[in-house]
């Protein structure tokens, strides 16, 4: 945490500097000391203005407070910065993210019927890559498939479809509803 101080129409005393740094510790914990700050203290007639600007990653946070006393102006500006920082970090944490699209699926080959109420055993597991194919291309790929199914991503709908050879010799297409 690096803080620069500027005084306009007032002198920045070591006590003011120490007071500001002490009250910025909570903000330093929230932002993990990864910011640079600039504190501008201004005196105008009966007003004391504190403007604190923080540069955190690619964001700029600004807190401005105007009161009759300089210490309460500093407190108000720091409070505003804390609210902005918490809101910024919450937004990052709760941002909706799309799940990664599947690049492959696992096909399990199960053993024949159950014996004595036991679960079926997995005899073989095969990993099938999901490729972007048109339906015609998937039918051609099905002829060379050894397990009788082709899993593909339909470029028209951007959804995963499955084409398989039925027991009666016809083809079956499984496509999810939009």
MIDOSE-1310 file (N, C-alpha, C; in nm, 2 decimals, decimal comma, always signed):
residues 178
xxxx	+0,09/-0,12/+0,00/+0,00/+0,00/+0,00/+0,09/+0,12/+0,00; +0,08/+0,20/-0,10/+0,16/+0,32/-0,12/+0,06/+0,44/-0,12; +0,08/+0,53/-0,03/-0,01/+0,65/-0,02/+0,07/+0,78/-0,04; +0,02/+0,86/-0,13/+0,08/+0,99/-0,16/-0,02/+1,10/-0,10
xxxx	+0,03/+1,20/-0,04/-0,05/+1,30/+0,02/-0,03/+1,44/-0,05; -0,14/+1,51/-0,07/-0,14/+1,65/-0,13/-0,22/+1,73/-0,04; -0,17/+1,85/+0,00/-0,25/+1,94/+0,08/-0,28/+2,07/+0,00; -0,40/+2,11/-0,01/-0,44/+2,23/-0,08/-0,49/+2,33/+0,03
xxxx	-0,43/+2,44/+0,04/-0,46/+2,54/+0,14/-0,45/+2,49/+0,29; -0,38/+2,38/+0,30/-0,35/+2,33/+0,44/-0,23/+2,24/+0,44; -0,17/+2,23/+0,55/-0,04/+2,15/+0,56/-0,08/+2,01/+0,61; -0,01/+1,92/+0,55/-0,03/+1,78/+0,59/+0,07/+1,75/+0,70
xxxx	+0,02/+1,73/+0,82/+0,10/+1,71/+0,94/+0,13/+1,56/+0,95; +0,23/+1,52/+1,02/+0,25/+1,38/+1,04/+0,14/+1,31/+1,12; +0,07/+1,38/+1,20/-0,05/+1,33/+1,27/-0,16/+1,29/+1,17; -0,19/+1,38/+1,08/-0,29/+1,36/+0,98/-0,25/+1,24/+0,89
xxxx	-0,12/+1,23/+0,85/-0,07/+1,12/+0,77/-0,09/+0,99/+0,85; -0,05/+0,99/+0,97/-0,06/+0,86/+1,06/-0,20/+0,82/+1,08; -0,29/+0,92/+1,10/-0,44/+0,89/+1,12/-0,50/+0,83/+1,00; -0,46/+0,88/+0,88/-0,52/+0,83/+0,75/-0,47/+0,69/+0,73
xxxx	-0,34/+0,67/+0,75/-0,28/+0,53/+0,73/-0,34/+0,43/+0,82; -0,37/+0,47/+0,95/-0,43/+0,38/+1,05/-0,57/+0,34/+1,00; -0,65/+0,44/+0,95/-0,78/+0,41/+0,91/-0,79/+0,33/+0,78; -0,68/+0,33/+0,70/-0,68/+0,26/+0,57/-0,65/+0,12/+0,59
xxxx	-0,61/+0,07/+0,71/-0,57/-0,07/+0,73/-0,68/-0,17/+0,70; -0,81/-0,13/+0,73/-0,92/-0,22/+0,70/-0,93/-0,24/+0,55; -0,92/-0,13/+0,48/-0,93/-0,13/+0,34/-0,81/-0,21/+0,28; -0,69/-0,20/+0,34/-0,58/-0,27/+0,29/-0,60/-0,42/+0,31
xxxx	-0,67/-0,46/+0,42/-0,70/-0,61/+0,44/-0,80/-0,65/+0,33; -0,90/-0,57/+0,30/-1,00/-0,61/+0,20/-0,93/-0,63/+0,06; -0,85/-0,53/+0,02/-0,78/-0,53/-0,11/-0,65/-0,60/-0,11; -0,61/-0,66/+0,01/-0,48/-0,73/+0,02/-0,36/-0,65/-0,02
xxxx	-0,36/-0,52/+0,02/-0,24/-0,44/+0,00/-0,20/-0,42/-0,14; -0,29/-0,45/-0,24/-0,25/-0,44/-0,38/-0,30/-0,32/-0,44; -0,28/-0,20/-0,39/-0,33/-0,08/-0,44/-0,24/+0,04/-0,41; -0,25/+0,14/-0,49/-0,18/+0,26/-0,47/-0,28/+0,37/-0,44
xxxx	-0,25/+0,46/-0,36/-0,35/+0,57/-0,32/-0,30/+0,71/-0,33; -0,39/+0,80/-0,35/-0,35/+0,94/-0,35/-0,46/+1,01/-0,26; -0,41/+1,08/-0,15/-0,50/+1,15/-0,06/-0,48/+1,30/-0,08; -0,60/+1,37/-0,11/-0,59/+1,51/-0,13/-0,68/+1,57/-0,03
xxxx	-0,62/+1,66/+0,06/-0,69/+1,73/+0,16/-0,70/+1,88/+0,13; -0,82/+1,93/+0,13/-0,84/+2,07/+0,09/-0,91/+2,14/+0,20; -0,87/+2,27/+0,22/-0,94/+2,36/+0,31/-1,00/+2,48/+0,24; -1,13/+2,50/+0,25/-1,20/+2,61/+0,19/-1,29/+2,67/+0,29
xxxx	-1,27/+2,80/+0,32/-1,35/+2,87/+0,42/-1,38/+2,78/+0,54; -1,51/+2,73/+0,56/-1,54/+2,65/+0,67/-1,56/+2,50/+0,64; -1,51/+2,47/+0,52/-1,52/+2,33/+0,47/-1,38/+2,26/+0,47; -1,39/+2,13/+0,50/-1,27/+2,05/+0,48/-1,31/+1,93/+0,39
xxxx	-1,23/+1,92/+0,28/-1,27/+1,81/+0,18/-1,15/+1,71/+0,18; -1,19/+1,59/+0,18/-1,10/+1,48/+0,17/-1,13/+1,40/+0,05; -1,04/+1,38/-0,04/-1,06/+1,31/-0,17/-0,95/+1,20/-0,17; -0,99/+1,07/-0,17/-0,90/+0,96/-0,17/-0,92/+0,88/-0,30
xxxx	-0,82/+0,86/-0,38/-0,82/+0,79/-0,50/-0,73/+0,67/-0,49; -0,79/+0,55/-0,52/-0,72/+0,42/-0,51/-0,71/+0,36/-0,65; -0,60/+0,31/-0,69/-0,58/+0,23/-0,81/-0,56/+0,09/-0,78; -0,66/+0,01/-0,81/-0,66/-0,13/-0,77/-0,68/-0,22/-0,90
xxxx	-0,57/-0,29/-0,93/-0,57/-0,37/-1,06/-0,60/-0,27/-1,17; -0,71/-0,30/-1,25/-0,75/-0,21/-1,36/-0,87/-0,12/-1,32; -0,89/-0,10/-1,19/-1,01/-0,02/-1,14/-0,96/+0,10/-1,07; -1,03/+0,21/-1,07/-1,00/+0,33/-0,99/-1,12/+0,35/-0,90
xxxx	-1,09/+0,36/-0,77/-1,20/+0,38/-0,67/-1,17/+0,52/-0,61; -1,28/+0,60/-0,60/-1,27/+0,74/-0,55/-1,37/+0,76/-0,44; -1,32/+0,82/-0,33/-1,41/+0,85/-0,22/-1,39/+1,00/-0,19; -1,49/+1,08/-0,19/-1,49/+1,22/-0,16/-1,58/+1,25/-0,05
xxxx	-1,54/+1,33/+0,05/-1,63/+1,37/+0,16/-1,60/+1,51/+0,20; -1,70/+1,59/+0,23/-1,69/+1,73/+0,27/-1,76/+1,75/+0,40; -1,69/+1,79/+0,50/-1,74/+1,82/+0,63/-1,67/+1,94/+0,69; -1,71/+1,97/+0,81/-1,64/+2,09/+0,88/-1,51/+2,05/+0,94
xxxx	-1,48/+1,93/+0,97/-1,36/+1,89/+1,03/-1,28/+1,79/+0,93; -1,15/+1,80/+0,93/-1,07/+1,72/+0,84/-1,08/+1,57/+0,88; -1,08/+1,54/+1,00/-1,08/+1,40/+1,04/-1,21/+1,32/+1,00; -1,32/+1,39/+1,02/-1,45/+1,33/+0,98/-1,46/+1,32/+0,83
xxxx	-1,39/+1,41/+0,76/-1,39/+1,40/+0,61/-1,31/+1,28/+0,57; -1,20/+1,26/+0,63/-1,12/+1,14/+0,60/-1,19/+1,01/+0,63; -1,26/+1,01/+0,74/-1,34/+0,89/+0,78/-1,45/+0,86/+0,68; -1,52/+0,97/+0,64/-1,63/+0,95/+0,54/-1,58/+0,90/+0,40
xxxx	-1,46/+0,96/+0,36/-1,41/+0,91/+0,23/-1,36/+0,77/+0,24; -1,30/+0,73/+0,35/-1,26/+0,59/+0,36/-1,38/+0,49/+0,37; -1,48/+0,53/+0,43/-1,61/+0,45/+0,44/-1,66/+0,43/+0,30; -1,66/+0,54/+0,22/-1,71/+0,52/+0,08/-1,62/+0,43/+0,00
xxxx	-1,49/+0,44/+0,02/-1,40/+0,35/-0,05/-1,42/+0,20/-0,01; -1,44/+0,18/+0,12/-1,46/+0,04/+0,16/-1,59/-0,02/+0,10; -1,70/+0,06/+0,09/-1,82/+0,01/+0,02/-1,79/-0,02/-0,12; -1,72/+0,07/-0,19/-1,69/+0,04/-0,33/-1,60/-0,08/-0,35
xxxx	-1,51/-0,10/-0,26/-1,42/-0,22/-0,27/-1,49/-0,35/-0,25; -1,58/-0,35/-0,15/-1,65/-0,47/-0,12/-1,75/-0,50/-0,24; -1,81/-0,40/-0,29/-1,90/-0,42/-0,40/-1,82/-0,47/-0,53; -1,71/-0,42/-0,55/-1,62/-0,46/-0,66/-1,58/-0,61/-0,65
xxxx	-1,54/-0,65/-0,53/-1,50/-0,79/-0,50/-1,62/-0,88/-0,51; -1,73/-0,84/-0,45/-1,85/-0,92/-0,46/-1,90/-0,95/-0,60; -1,89/-0,84/-0,68/-1,93/-0,85/-0,82/-1,84/-0,95/-0,89; -1,71/-0,95/-0,86/-1,62/-1,05/-0,92/-1,65/-1,19/-0,88
xxxx	-1,69/-1,20/-0,75/-1,71/-1,34/-0,69/-1,84/-1,40/-0,74; -1,94/-1,32/-0,76/-2,08/-1,37/-0,80/-2,11/-1,36/-0,94; -2,01/-1,32/-1,02/-2,04/-1,31/-1,17/-2,08/-1,45/-1,22; -2,18/-1,45/-1,31/-2,23/-1,57/-1,36/-2,13/-1,62/-1,47
xxxx	-2,10/-1,74/-1,46/-2,00/-1,79/-1,55/-2,06/-1,91/-1,63; -2,04/-1,92/-1,75/-2,09/-2,03/-1,83/-2,00/-2,16/-1,80; -2,06/-2,27/-1,78/-1,98/-2,39/-1,76/-1,91/-2,42/-1,89; -1,79/-2,49/-1,87/-1,72/-2,53/-1,99/-1,79/-2,63/-2,07
xxxx	-1,79/-2,62/-2,20/-1,86/-2,72/-2,28/-1,78/-2,85/-2,27; -1,85/-2,96/-2,27/-1,79/-3,09/-2,26/-1,71/-3,12/-2,39; -1,59/-3,17/-2,38/-1,51/-3,21/-2,49/-1,51/-3,36/-2,52; -1,56/-3,43/-2,42/-1,57/-3,58/-2,44/-1,67/-3,63/-2,33
xxxx	-1,72/-3,75/-2,36/-1,81/-3,82/-2,27/-1,76/-3,96/-2,24; -1,80/-4,02/-2,13/-1,77/-4,15/-2,10/-1,88/-4,25/-2,13; -1,86/-4,36/-2,20/-1,96/-4,46/-2,23/-1,92/-4,58/-2,15; -2,01/-4,63/-2,06/-1,99/-4,75/-1,98/-2,06/-4,86/-2,04
xxxx	-1,99/-4,98/-2,05/-2,05/-5,10/-2,10/-2,08/-5,18/-1,97; -2,21/-5,21/-1,94/-2,25/-5,28/-1,82/-2,26/-5,43/-1,85; -2,24/-5,51/-1,75/-2,25/-5,65/-1,76/-2,39/-5,70/-1,77; -2,42/-5,82/-1,80/-2,55/-5,87/-1,81/-2,62/-5,87/-1,67
xxxx	-2,75/-5,88/-1,67/-2,85/-5,89/-1,56/-2,79/-5,88/-1,42; -2,87/-5,86/-1,32/-2,83/-5,85/-1,18/-2,82/-5,99/-1,12; -2,73/-6,01/-1,03/-2,72/-6,13/-0,96/-2,74/-6,10/-0,81; -2,84/-6,16/-0,75/-2,86/-6,15/-0,60/-2,87/-6,00/-0,56
xxxx	-2,94/-5,93/-0,63/-2,97/-5,79/-0,60/-2,85/-5,70/-0,59; -2,74/-5,74/-0,66/-2,62/-5,65/-0,66/-2,63/-5,56/-0,78; -2,56/-5,45/-0,78/-2,56/-5,36/-0,89/-2,48/-5,42/-1,01; -2,52/-5,37/-1,13/-2,45/-5,42/-1,25/-2,31/-5,37/-1,24
xxxx	-2,22/-5,45/-1,30/-2,08/-5,42/-1,30/-2,04/-5,35/-1,43; -1,95/-5,25/-1,43/-1,91/-5,19/-1,55/-1,79/-5,27/-1,60; -1,81/-5,32/-1,72/-1,71/-5,41/-1,79/-1,61/-5,33/-1,86; -1,65/-5,22/-1,92/-1,56/-5,14/-2,00/-1,61/-4,99/-2,01
xxxx	-1,51/-4,90/-2,01/-1,54/-4,76/-2,02/-1,47/-4,70/-2,14; -1,54/-4,64/-2,22/-1,48/-4,58/-2,34/-1,50/-4,43/-2,34; -1,40/-4,36/-2,38/-1,41/-4,21/-2,39/-1,43/-4,17/-2,53; -1,54/-4,10/-2,56/-1,58/-4,06/-2,69/-1,57/-3,91/-2,70
xxxx	-1,49/-3,86/-2,80/-1,47/-3,72/-2,82/-1,59/-3,65/-2,88; -1,62/-3,53/-2,84/-1,74/-3,46/-2,90/-1,68/-3,37/-3,01; -1,72/-3,39/-3,13/-1,67/-3,31/-3,25/-1,78/-3,23/-3,30; -1,76/-3,12/-3,36/-1,86/-3,04/-3,43/-1,89/-3,11/-3,57
xxxx	-2,01/-3,17/-3,59/-2,04/-3,23/-3,71/-2,18/-3,20/-3,75; -2,21/-3,19/-3,88/-2,34/-3,19/-3,93/-2,40/-3,33/-3,92; -2,54/-3,34/-3,93/-2,60/-3,47/-3,92/-2,55/-3,56/-4,02; -2,54/-3,51/-4,15/-2,49/-3,60/-4,26/-2,35/-3,65/-4,23
xxxx	-2,26/-3,57/-4,18/-2,13/-3,61/-4,15/-2,13/-3,71/-4,03; -2,22/-3,69/-3,93/-2,23/-3,79/-3,82/-2,28/-3,92/-3,87; -2,37/-3,93/-3,97/-2,41/-4,06/-4,02/-2,30/-4,13/-4,09; -2,22/-4,06/-4,17/-2,10/-4,12/-4,23/-2,00/-4,17/-4,12
xxxx	-1,98/-4,09/-4,01/-1,89/-4,13/-3,91/-1,95/-4,26/-3,83; -2,08/-4,27/-3,83/-2,14/-4,38/-3,76/-2,11/-4,52/-3,83; -2,09/-4,51/-3,96/-2,06/-4,64/-4,03/-1,92/-4,69/-3,99; -1,83/-4,60/-3,95/-1,70/-4,65/-3,91/-1,68/-4,66/-3,76
xxxx	-1,79/-4,63/-3,68/-1,78/-4,64/-3,53/-1,80/-4,78/-3,49; -1,71/-4,82/-3,40/-1,71/-4,96/-3,35/-1,82/-4,99/-3,25; -1,86/-4,89/-3,18/-1,96/-4,91/-3,07/-2,11/-4,88/-3,11; -2,13/-4,83/-3,23/-2,26/-4,80/-3,28/-2,32/-4,67/-3,24
xxxx	-2,25/-4,58/-3,18/-2,30/-4,45/-3,15/-2,19/-4,34/-3,19; -2,24/-4,22/-3,22/-2,16/-4,11/-3,24/-2,22/-3,99/-3,16; -2,13/-3,93/-3,08/-2,17/-3,81/-3,01/-2,11/-3,69/-3,07; -2,19/-3,59/-3,11/-2,14/-3,48/-3,18/-2,21/-3,35/-3,14
xxxx	-2,14/-3,24/-3,17/-2,20/-3,10/-3,14/-2,26/-3,05/-3,28; -2,39/-3,03/-3,28/-2,46/-2,98/-3,40/-2,43/-2,83/-3,42; -2,36/-2,79/-3,53/-2,32/-2,65/-3,54/-2,44/-2,56/-3,56; -2,56/-2,61/-3,60/-2,68/-2,53/-3,62/-2,74/-2,49/-3,48
xxxx	-2,74/-2,58/-3,39/-2,81/-2,56/-3,26/-2,71/-2,54/-3,15; -2,58/-2,57/-3,17/-2,47/-2,56/-3,07/-2,50/-2,65/-2,95; -2,58/-2,76/-2,97/-2,61/-2,86/-2,87/-2,55/-2,99/-2,90; -2,53/-3,07/-2,79/-2,47/-3,21/-2,81/-2,58/-3,30/-2,85
xxxx	-2,56/-3,37/-2,96/-2,66/-3,47/-3,01/-2,59/-3,61/-3,02; -2,67/-3,71/-3,02/-2,63/-3,85/-3,03/-2,70/-3,92/-3,14; -2,63/-3,98/-3,23/-2,69/-4,06/-3,33/-2,64/-4,21/-3,31; -2,73/-4,30/-3,33/-2,70/-4,44/-3,30/-2,78/-4,53/-3,40
xxxx	-2,73/-4,66/-3,41/-2,79/-4,76/-3,49/-2,88/-4,84/-3,41; -3,01/-4,85/-3,44/-3,11/-4,92/-3,37/-3,10/-5,07/-3,40; -3,17/-5,15/-3,32/-3,17/-5,30/-3,34/-3,24/-5,34/-3,47; -3,33/-5,26/-3,52/-3,40/-5,29/-3,64/-3,33/-5,24/-3,77
xxxx	-3,21/-5,18/-3,75/-3,13/-5,14/-3,86/-3,14/-4,99/-3,90; -3,24/-4,92/-3,84/-3,26/-4,78/-3,87/-3,17/-4,70/-3,78; -3,17/-4,57/-3,80/-3,08/-4,48/-3,72/-3,17/-4,40/-3,62; -3,12/-4,38/-3,50/-3,19/-4,30/-3,41/-3,11/-4,17/-3,38
xxxx	-3,18/-4,06/-3,36/-3,11/-3,93/-3,33/-3,16/-3,88/-3,20; -3,08/-3,85/-3,10/-3,12/-3,79/-2,97/-3,07/-3,65/-2,97; -3,17/-3,56/-2,97/-3,13/-3,42/-2,96/-3,21/-3,35/-2,85; -3,14/-3,27/-2,76/-3,21/-3,21/-2,65/-3,31/-3,10/-2,70
xx	-3,41/-3,07/-2,62/-3,50/-2,97/-2,65/-3,44/-2,83/-2,62; -3,47/-2,73/-2,70/-3,41/-2,60/-2,67/-3,47/-2,54/-2,54
